[in-house]
Amino acid sequence: MNKKCPFCNINKVKTRIIENGNHCFVILSNPRLMPGHLLIIPKRHVEKLSELSNSELADLLKFTVKYQEKIIKNIASGCDVRQNYRPFIKDGKLKVAHLHFHLQPRWPDVSDELFTKCQKYEIELFKPLTDDEKADIEKLLEK
Ligand SMILES: [Zn+2]
């Protein structure tokens, strides 16, 4: 438990806890930006996936699969799963070091403002690596 961490010190009255499991819990987050955006959070304060026990990993994945299916069935046409590990960014309003998965509902139309704007930049920024660059990356991943 980290005294300054918002996920270790979750306000159980203000936070919409959707499900509380043995090792993880699910909360509703950012409903204005992405209605149905959920966070799956391990109860124990860890920052990297490699720090989770097998039962914590199993719980995290179980909830991720369960709620991705619920979002696709009941809320949106798609759903991204995202986990950020960015120790080089200071904790703040938009960054919490306590590991968590984002389930982000996605719609193919312009009502999904965040997706539409991000997609524009992704398309502009995406350039394939050369064969030499790919080989260099593969070598790094073999270590
Ligand atoms: Zn924490």
py3Dmol code that shows the C-alpha trace and the ligand (Angstrom):
import py3Dmol

protein = """\
ATOM      1  CA  MET A   1       0.000   0.000   0.000  1.00  0.00           C
ATOM      2  CA  ASN A   2       1.226   3.428  -1.018  1.00  0.00           C
ATOM      3  CA  LYS A   3      -0.072   6.328   1.089  1.00  0.00           C
ATOM      4  CA  LYS A   4      -0.153   8.789  -1.837  1.00  0.00           C
ATOM      5  CA  CYS A   5      -1.600   6.392  -4.422  1.00  0.00           C
ATOM      6  CA  PRO A   6      -5.207   7.145  -5.444  1.00  0.00           C
ATOM      7  CA  PHE A   7      -5.877   3.463  -6.211  1.00  0.00           C
ATOM      8  CA  CYS A   8      -4.555   2.264  -2.836  1.00  0.00           C
ATOM      9  CA  ASN A   9      -6.721   4.906  -1.163  1.00  0.00           C
ATOM     10  CA  ILE A  10      -9.815   4.650  -3.312  1.00  0.00           C
ATOM     11  CA  ASN A  11     -12.826   6.631  -2.128  1.00  0.00           C
ATOM     12  CA  LYS A  12     -15.410   3.856  -1.924  1.00  0.00           C
ATOM     13  CA  VAL A  13     -18.289   6.344  -1.690  1.00  0.00           C
ATOM     14  CA  LYS A  14     -17.392   8.521  -4.707  1.00  0.00           C
ATOM     15  CA  THR A  15     -15.924   5.752  -6.881  1.00  0.00           C
ATOM     16  CA  ARG A  16     -18.261   3.564  -8.892  1.00  0.00           C
ATOM     17  CA  ILE A  17     -16.898   0.125  -8.121  1.00  0.00           C
ATOM     18  CA  ILE A  18     -18.448  -2.206 -10.686  1.00  0.00           C
ATOM     19  CA  GLU A  19     -17.011  -5.449  -9.283  1.00  0.00           C
ATOM     20  CA  ASN A  20     -14.755  -6.342  -6.398  1.00  0.00           C
ATOM     21  CA  GLY A  21     -12.803  -9.595  -6.818  1.00  0.00           C
ATOM     22  CA  ASN A  22     -10.266 -11.452  -4.694  1.00  0.00           C
ATOM     23  CA  HIS A  23      -7.218  -9.689  -6.152  1.00  0.00           C
ATOM     24  CA  CYS A  24      -8.608  -6.960  -8.428  1.00  0.00           C
ATOM     25  CA  PHE A  25     -11.505  -4.551  -8.694  1.00  0.00           C
ATOM     26  CA  VAL A  26     -13.231  -2.805 -11.576  1.00  0.00           C
ATOM     27  CA  ILE A  27     -14.216   0.874 -11.567  1.00  0.00           C
ATOM     28  CA  LEU A  28     -16.035   3.176 -13.976  1.00  0.00           C
ATOM     29  CA  SER A  29     -13.776   6.017 -15.107  1.00  0.00           C
ATOM     30  CA  ASN A  30     -14.022   9.103 -17.332  1.00  0.00           C
ATOM     31  CA  PRO A  31     -17.643   8.587 -18.351  1.00  0.00           C
ATOM     32  CA  ARG A  32     -17.775  11.993 -20.120  1.00  0.00           C
ATOM     33  CA  LEU A  33     -14.886  11.277 -22.448  1.00  0.00           C
ATOM     34  CA  MET A  34     -15.670   7.629 -23.090  1.00  0.00           C
ATOM     35  CA  PRO A  35     -18.946   6.393 -21.652  1.00  0.00           C
ATOM     36  CA  GLY A  36     -18.195   2.920 -20.306  1.00  0.00           C
ATOM     37  CA  HIS A  37     -14.448   3.436 -19.849  1.00  0.00           C
ATOM     38  CA  LEU A  38     -13.425   0.987 -17.127  1.00  0.00           C
ATOM     39  CA  LEU A  39     -10.280   0.454 -15.112  1.00  0.00           C
ATOM     40  CA  ILE A  40      -9.266  -3.001 -13.866  1.00  0.00           C
ATOM     41  CA  ILE A  41      -6.996  -2.522 -10.846  1.00  0.00           C
ATOM     42  CA  PRO A  42      -5.052  -5.048  -8.751  1.00  0.00           C
ATOM     43  CA  LYS A  43      -5.665  -4.517  -5.027  1.00  0.00           C
ATOM     44  CA  ARG A  44      -1.956  -4.708  -4.246  1.00  0.00           C
ATOM     45  CA  HIS A  45       0.197  -1.731  -5.250  1.00  0.00           C
ATOM     46  CA  VAL A  46       2.464  -2.870  -8.095  1.00  0.00           C
ATOM     47  CA  GLU A  47       3.715  -0.896 -11.071  1.00  0.00           C
ATOM     48  CA  LYS A  48       4.663  -3.605 -13.566  1.00  0.00           C
ATOM     49  CA  LEU A  49       2.951  -6.747 -14.806  1.00  0.00           C
ATOM     50  CA  SER A  50       5.994  -8.815 -13.810  1.00  0.00           C
ATOM     51  CA  GLU A  51       5.349  -7.937 -10.145  1.00  0.00           C
ATOM     52  CA  LEU A  52       1.942  -9.655 -10.108  1.00  0.00           C
ATOM     53  CA  SER A  53       1.467 -13.151  -8.709  1.00  0.00           C
ATOM     54  CA  ASN A  54      -0.146 -15.798 -10.907  1.00  0.00           C
ATOM     55  CA  SER A  55      -3.483 -15.472  -9.099  1.00  0.00           C
ATOM     56  CA  GLU A  56      -3.419 -11.667  -9.456  1.00  0.00           C
ATOM     57  CA  LEU A  57      -2.635 -12.031 -13.160  1.00  0.00           C
ATOM     58  CA  ALA A  58      -5.456 -14.536 -13.552  1.00  0.00           C
ATOM     59  CA  ASP A  59      -7.939 -12.195 -11.831  1.00  0.00           C
ATOM     60  CA  LEU A  60      -6.782  -9.225 -13.935  1.00  0.00           C
ATOM     61  CA  LEU A  61      -7.155 -11.146 -17.184  1.00  0.00           C
ATOM     62  CA  LYS A  62     -10.472 -12.700 -16.123  1.00  0.00           C
ATOM     63  CA  PHE A  63     -12.003  -9.264 -15.474  1.00  0.00           C
ATOM     64  CA  THR A  64     -10.464  -7.833 -18.655  1.00  0.00           C
ATOM     65  CA  VAL A  65     -12.061 -10.543 -20.803  1.00  0.00           C
ATOM     66  CA  LYS A  66     -15.392 -10.369 -18.940  1.00  0.00           C
ATOM     67  CA  TYR A  67     -15.776  -6.590 -19.181  1.00  0.00           C
ATOM     68  CA  GLN A  68     -14.444  -6.287 -22.727  1.00  0.00           C
ATOM     69  CA  GLU A  69     -17.207  -8.682 -23.760  1.00  0.00           C
ATOM     70  CA  LYS A  70     -19.823  -6.693 -21.797  1.00  0.00           C
ATOM     71  CA  ILE A  71     -18.686  -3.420 -23.415  1.00  0.00           C
ATOM     72  CA  ILE A  72     -18.802  -4.921 -26.928  1.00  0.00           C
ATOM     73  CA  LYS A  73     -22.199  -6.502 -26.279  1.00  0.00           C
ATOM     74  CA  ASN A  74     -23.898  -3.592 -24.504  1.00  0.00           C
ATOM     75  CA  ILE A  75     -22.069  -0.310 -25.019  1.00  0.00           C
ATOM     76  CA  ALA A  76     -19.831   0.079 -28.085  1.00  0.00           C
ATOM     77  CA  SER A  77     -18.811  -1.616 -31.308  1.00  0.00           C
ATOM     78  CA  GLY A  78     -15.201  -2.037 -30.218  1.00  0.00           C
ATOM     79  CA  CYS A  79     -13.097  -1.998 -27.056  1.00  0.00           C
ATOM     80  CA  ASP A  80      -9.365  -1.335 -26.671  1.00  0.00           C
ATOM     81  CA  VAL A  81      -7.366  -2.818 -23.799  1.00  0.00           C
ATOM     82  CA  ARG A  82      -4.476  -0.625 -22.711  1.00  0.00           C
ATOM     83  CA  GLN A  83      -1.858  -0.742 -19.985  1.00  0.00           C
ATOM     84  CA  ASN A  84       0.749   1.993 -19.734  1.00  0.00           C
ATOM     85  CA  TYR A  85       4.110   1.673 -18.024  1.00  0.00           C
ATOM     86  CA  ARG A  86       5.718   5.111 -18.015  1.00  0.00           C
ATOM     87  CA  PRO A  87       8.015   5.506 -14.999  1.00  0.00           C
ATOM     88  CA  PHE A  88       9.568   8.568 -16.653  1.00  0.00           C
ATOM     89  CA  ILE A  89       6.339  10.550 -16.135  1.00  0.00           C
ATOM     90  CA  LYS A  90       5.526  11.996 -12.712  1.00  0.00           C
ATOM     91  CA  ASP A  91       2.289  10.857 -11.084  1.00  0.00           C
ATOM     92  CA  GLY A  92      -0.527  13.347 -11.494  1.00  0.00           C
ATOM     93  CA  LYS A  93      -4.089  13.727 -12.699  1.00  0.00           C
ATOM     94  CA  LEU A  94      -3.451  11.790 -15.908  1.00  0.00           C
ATOM     95  CA  LYS A  95      -0.900   9.271 -14.645  1.00  0.00           C
ATOM     96  CA  VAL A  96      -1.112   6.805 -11.769  1.00  0.00           C
ATOM     97  CA  ALA A  97       1.839   4.440 -11.291  1.00  0.00           C
ATOM     98  CA  HIS A  98      -0.330   1.730  -9.664  1.00  0.00           C
ATOM     99  CA  LEU A  99      -0.773  -0.824 -12.448  1.00  0.00           C
ATOM    100  CA  HIS A 100      -4.167  -0.836 -14.140  1.00  0.00           C
ATOM    101  CA  PHE A 101      -5.761  -1.913 -17.399  1.00  0.00           C
ATOM    102  CA  HIS A 102      -7.950   0.502 -19.338  1.00  0.00           C
ATOM    103  CA  LEU A 103     -10.965  -0.866 -21.182  1.00  0.00           C
ATOM    104  CA  GLN A 104     -11.806   1.797 -23.732  1.00  0.00           C
ATOM    105  CA  PRO A 105     -15.108   1.522 -25.597  1.00  0.00           C
ATOM    106  CA  ARG A 106     -14.717   2.457 -29.253  1.00  0.00           C
ATOM    107  CA  TRP A 107     -17.185   3.628 -31.855  1.00  0.00           C
ATOM    108  CA  PRO A 108     -16.464   3.908 -35.579  1.00  0.00           C
ATOM    109  CA  ASP A 109     -18.077   7.330 -35.958  1.00  0.00           C
ATOM    110  CA  VAL A 110     -17.209  10.906 -35.003  1.00  0.00           C
ATOM    111  CA  SER A 111     -18.967  10.664 -31.624  1.00  0.00           C
ATOM    112  CA  ASP A 112     -15.784   8.953 -30.379  1.00  0.00           C
ATOM    113  CA  GLU A 113     -13.839  12.219 -30.344  1.00  0.00           C
ATOM    114  CA  LEU A 114     -10.771  10.836 -28.581  1.00  0.00           C
ATOM    115  CA  PHE A 115     -10.484   7.908 -30.984  1.00  0.00           C
ATOM    116  CA  THR A 116     -11.050  10.090 -34.046  1.00  0.00           C
ATOM    117  CA  LYS A 117      -8.366  12.572 -32.981  1.00  0.00           C
ATOM    118  CA  CYS A 118      -5.857   9.891 -31.913  1.00  0.00           C
ATOM    119  CA  GLN A 119      -6.460   7.893 -35.087  1.00  0.00           C
ATOM    120  CA  LYS A 120      -5.603  10.937 -37.164  1.00  0.00           C
ATOM    121  CA  TYR A 121      -2.204  11.225 -35.482  1.00  0.00           C
ATOM    122  CA  GLU A 122      -1.596   7.466 -35.489  1.00  0.00           C
ATOM    123  CA  ILE A 123      -2.080   7.352 -39.255  1.00  0.00           C
ATOM    124  CA  GLU A 124       0.166  10.373 -39.775  1.00  0.00           C
ATOM    125  CA  LEU A 125       2.891   9.061 -37.466  1.00  0.00           C
ATOM    126  CA  PHE A 126       2.881   5.453 -38.586  1.00  0.00           C
ATOM    127  CA  LYS A 127       5.794   4.667 -40.853  1.00  0.00           C
ATOM    128  CA  PRO A 128       7.096   1.114 -41.277  1.00  0.00           C
ATOM    129  CA  LEU A 129      10.607   0.239 -40.113  1.00  0.00           C
ATOM    130  CA  THR A 130      13.245  -0.765 -42.634  1.00  0.00           C
ATOM    131  CA  ASP A 131      14.365  -4.412 -42.634  1.00  0.00           C
ATOM    132  CA  ASP A 132      17.593  -3.427 -40.839  1.00  0.00           C
ATOM    133  CA  GLU A 133      15.665  -1.541 -38.141  1.00  0.00           C
ATOM    134  CA  LYS A 134      13.353  -4.545 -37.659  1.00  0.00           C
ATOM    135  CA  ALA A 135      16.366  -6.851 -37.321  1.00  0.00           C
ATOM    136  CA  ASP A 136      17.884  -4.531 -34.680  1.00  0.00           C
ATOM    137  CA  ILE A 137      14.656  -4.573 -32.641  1.00  0.00           C
ATOM    138  CA  GLU A 138      14.378  -8.373 -32.919  1.00  0.00           C
ATOM    139  CA  LYS A 139      17.943  -8.691 -31.565  1.00  0.00           C
ATOM    140  CA  LEU A 140      17.043  -6.526 -28.568  1.00  0.00           C
ATOM    141  CA  LEU A 141      13.988  -8.660 -27.833  1.00  0.00           C
ATOM    142  CA  GLU A 142      16.016 -11.890 -27.919  1.00  0.00           C
ATOM    143  CA  LYS A 143      18.188 -10.738 -24.977  1.00  0.00           C
TER     144      LYS A 143
END
"""
ligand_1 = """\
1
ZN
Zn -1.416 1.968 -5.267
"""
view = py3Dmol.view(width=600, height=400)
view.addModel(protein, "pdb")
view.setStyle({"model": 0}, {"cartoon": {"style": "trace"}})
view.addModel(ligand_1, "xyz")
view.setStyle({"model": 1}, {"stick": {}})
view.zoomTo()
view.show()
